[in-house]
């Protein structure tokens, strides 16, 4: 089974439609997350990689799954911010 690597950016740093990017190559996703953390993070993790299993082609269901991961990450970060 293939895996889709999704780079998730802290939602406070990007517009809603720019919070996540999907890659088919894990190394590319990790490289982007590392770059964003090094250049924009100032020592904080502002981008990370989530992994989503996918079938041979990206169906509407898979895309909704990826969107769901991005929304969960955004909600989780918002909840953490509320606690601080």
C-alpha positions in Angstrom: 0.0 0.0 0.0 1.2 3.5 -0.9 1.6 6.2 1.7 0.9 9.9 1.2 3.2 12.1 3.2 1.5 15.3 4.3 3.4 18.3 5.5 1.3 20.2 8.0 2.1 23.8 8.8 0.9 25.4 12.1 -2.4 27.0 11.1 -1.5 30.4 12.7 1.2 30.7 10.1 -0.7 30.1 6.9 -4.1 30.7 5.3 -6.5 27.8 5.6 -5.8 26.5 2.1 -2.1 26.6 2.7 -1.9 24.6 5.9 -1.0 21.3 4.3 0.9 19.9 1.3 0.8 16.3 0.1 3.8 14.4 -1.3 4.2 10.9 -2.7 7.8 10.9 -1.6 8.5 10.9 2.1 11.9 12.4 1.7 10.5 15.4 -0.1 7.9 15.9 2.7 10.5 15.6 5.4 12.9 18.0 3.6 10.1 20.7 3.3 9.2 20.3 7.0 12.8 20.6 8.0 13.3 23.6 5.8 10.2 25.4 7.2 11.3 24.6 10.8 14.8 25.8 10.2 13.9 29.0 8.4 10.7 30.1 10.0 10.5 28.1 13.3 13.1 30.0 15.3 13.7 26.8 17.3 10.0 25.7 17.4 8.4 23.0 15.4 6.0 24.8 13.1 5.8 22.0 10.4 5.6 18.3 10.7 4.8 15.3 8.5 1.7 13.1 8.8 1.4 9.8 6.9 -1.8 8.6 5.3 -2.1 5.2 3.6 -3.6 5.5 0.1 -4.8 3.2 -2.7 -3.4 3.2 -6.2 -5.2 6.4 -7.1 -6.3 9.3 -5.1 -10.1 9.1 -4.8 -12.4 11.6 -3.3 -12.4 9.5 -0.1 -8.6 9.7 0.2 -8.6 13.4 -0.3 -11.3 13.8 2.4 -9.1 11.7 4.7 -6.1 14.0 4.0 -8.3 17.0 4.7 -9.5 15.4 7.9 -5.9 15.0 9.1 -5.2 18.7 8.4 -8.3 19.7 10.2 -7.5 17.5 13.2 -4.0 19.1 13.4 -5.5 22.5 13.2 -8.0 21.8 16.0 -5.3 20.2 18.1 -3.1 23.2 17.8 -6.0 25.6 18.6 -6.8 23.5 21.7 -3.1 23.7 22.8 -3.1 27.5 22.3 -6.3 27.8 24.4 -4.5 25.9 27.3 -1.6 28.4 27.4 
